[in-house]
Each structure stands twice: as C-alpha cells, then as structure tokens.
C-alpha cells in the first residue's frame, strides 16, 4: 500500500516536471522532491525491517507481547485548540 502511494506521488511529480520543465525553479524543486521519494522507495524496506527487529528486541527486553510504551500519550495528539484527534497510520502494515 505504501509503495502504491509513493508510486502515485512519483508519477505526479514526473508529470509536473514535464509541464514545468526541469530547468525552471519550480521544476527543479519537483525534481529534487522526486529524487527524495525515489530514495525513500529504495530505503524503506530495509528501514522497516530494521524497525521490526528493533521492536522485537524492545518487546523481549520488557517481557511483553503487546504494545511498546514510549511514554508518549497518543490521546493528546491534536487536542490543542480543539482539534480532532488523529493517530498516525502504521507503516509496517
């Protein structure tokens, strides 16, 4: 799923670069953003594998099988100024 999202963004960036031209300031920024997304696409599988290994070590060190507590209160996300609560989507699904 994350691969599909990145691929769509990359396609949109390529189209934008084609319309704007890669030598214009906006086209140049889009080309750099495209290079970043391509970098992410290449690095993400290894990073997620590393995270899963790290998460397993955390659970083993705490003797837990459930959630890992970082001390971060997810219920407080977005509560400033009456905003709705938004929880981050899991990347390793």
C-alpha positions as a Markdown table, in Angstrom:
| # | Residue | x | y | z |
|---|---|---|---|---|
| 1 | Unk | 0.0 | 0.0 | 0.0 |
| 2 | Unk | 2.8 | 2.5 | 0.9 |
| 3 | Unk | 4.5 | 1.5 | -2.4 |
| 4 | Unk | 1.4 | 2.5 | -4.3 |
| 5 | Unk | 1.2 | 5.9 | -2.6 |
| 6 | Unk | 4.8 | 6.7 | -3.2 |
| 7 | Unk | 4.5 | 5.5 | -6.8 |
| 8 | Unk | 1.5 | 7.8 | -7.4 |
| 9 | Unk | 3.4 | 10.7 | -5.9 |
| 10 | Unk | 6.4 | 9.9 | -8.1 |
| 11 | Unk | 4.1 | 9.8 | -11.2 |
| 12 | Unk | 2.5 | 13.2 | -10.3 |
| 13 | Unk | 6.0 | 14.7 | -9.8 |
| 14 | Unk | 7.2 | 13.4 | -13.1 |
| 15 | Unk | 4.1 | 14.9 | -14.8 |
| 16 | Unk | 4.7 | 18.2 | -13.0 |
| 17 | Unk | 8.3 | 18.3 | -14.1 |
| 18 | Unk | 7.3 | 17.6 | -17.7 |
| 19 | Unk | 4.8 | 20.5 | -17.6 |
| 20 | Unk | 7.0 | 23.0 | -15.8 |
| 21 | Unk | 10.4 | 22.0 | -17.3 |
| 22 | Unk | 13.2 | 20.7 | -15.2 |
| 23 | Unk | 15.2 | 23.9 | -15.6 |
| 24 | Unk | 12.6 | 26.2 | -14.0 |
| 25 | Unk | 12.8 | 26.9 | -10.3 |
| 26 | Unk | 9.5 | 25.0 | -9.6 |
| 27 | Unk | 10.5 | 22.1 | -11.9 |
| 28 | Unk | 13.9 | 21.9 | -10.2 |
| 29 | Unk | 12.2 | 21.7 | -6.8 |
| 30 | Unk | 9.9 | 19.0 | -8.0 |
| 31 | Unk | 12.8 | 17.1 | -9.5 |
| 32 | Unk | 14.6 | 17.2 | -6.1 |
| 33 | Unk | 11.4 | 16.0 | -4.4 |
| 34 | Unk | 11.1 | 13.2 | -6.9 |
| 35 | Unk | 14.7 | 12.2 | -6.1 |
| 36 | Unk | 13.8 | 12.2 | -2.4 |
| 37 | Unk | 10.8 | 9.9 | -3.0 |
| 38 | Unk | 12.8 | 7.6 | -5.1 |
| 39 | Unk | 15.4 | 7.5 | -2.3 |
| 40 | Unk | 12.6 | 6.7 | 0.2 |
| 41 | Unk | 11.2 | 4.0 | -2.0 |
| 42 | Unk | 14.6 | 2.3 | -2.1 |
| 43 | Unk | 15.4 | 2.7 | 1.6 |
| 44 | Unk | 12.0 | 2.0 | 3.2 |
| 45 | Unk | 12.0 | -1.8 | 3.0 |
| 46 | Unk | 15.4 | -2.0 | 4.9 |
| 47 | Unk | 14.3 | 0.6 | 7.3 |
| 48 | Unk | 11.1 | -1.2 | 8.1 |
| 49 | Unk | 13.0 | -4.5 | 8.5 |
| 50 | Unk | 15.3 | -2.7 | 10.9 |
| 51 | Unk | 12.4 | -1.3 | 12.9 |
| 52 | Unk | 10.7 | -4.7 | 13.2 |
| 53 | Unk | 13.9 | -6.1 | 14.6 |
| 54 | Unk | 14.3 | -3.2 | 17.0 |
| 55 | Unk | 10.6 | -3.5 | 18.1 |
| 56 | Unk | 11.1 | -7.2 | 18.7 |
| 57 | Unk | 14.1 | -6.5 | 20.9 |
| 58 | Unk | 12.2 | -3.9 | 22.9 |
| 59 | Unk | 9.4 | -6.3 | 23.5 |
| 60 | Unk | 11.7 | -9.1 | 24.5 |
| 61 | Unk | 13.6 | -6.8 | 26.9 |
| 62 | Unk | 10.4 | -5.8 | 28.6 |
| 63 | Unk | 9.0 | -9.3 | 28.5 |
| 64 | Unk | 5.9 | -8.1 | 26.7 |
| 65 | Unk | 4.0 | -9.4 | 23.7 |
| 66 | Unk | 1.7 | -6.4 | 23.5 |
| 67 | Unk | 2.2 | -2.7 | 22.7 |
| 68 | Unk | 5.5 | -1.0 | 23.4 |
| 69 | Unk | 5.2 | 2.1 | 25.6 |
| 70 | Unk | 7.4 | 5.0 | 24.7 |
| 71 | Unk | 5.8 | 7.3 | 27.3 |
| 72 | Unk | 4.1 | 9.2 | 24.5 |
| 73 | Unk | 0.4 | 9.8 | 25.0 |
| 74 | Unk | -1.3 | 9.3 | 21.7 |
| 75 | Unk | -4.5 | 10.6 | 23.1 |
| 76 | Unk | -3.0 | 14.1 | 23.4 |
| 77 | Unk | -2.3 | 14.3 | 19.6 |
| 78 | Unk | -4.2 | 17.2 | 18.0 |
| 79 | Unk | -6.0 | 18.2 | 21.2 |
| 80 | Unk | -4.6 | 21.7 | 21.2 |
| 81 | Unk | -7.1 | 24.3 | 20.2 |
| 82 | Unk | -10.0 | 21.8 | 20.0 |
| 83 | Unk | -8.6 | 19.9 | 17.0 |
| 84 | Unk | -9.8 | 16.4 | 16.3 |
| 85 | Unk | -7.5 | 13.5 | 17.5 |
| 86 | Unk | -5.5 | 12.0 | 14.6 |
| 87 | Unk | -3.5 | 8.9 | 15.2 |
| 88 | Unk | -0.6 | 8.2 | 12.8 |
| 89 | Unk | -1.0 | 5.3 | 10.4 |
| 90 | Unk | 1.2 | 2.3 | 10.9 |
| 91 | Unk | 3.9 | 2.0 | 8.2 |
| 92 | Unk | 4.6 | -1.7 | 8.8 |
| 93 | Unk | 1.2 | -3.0 | 7.9 |
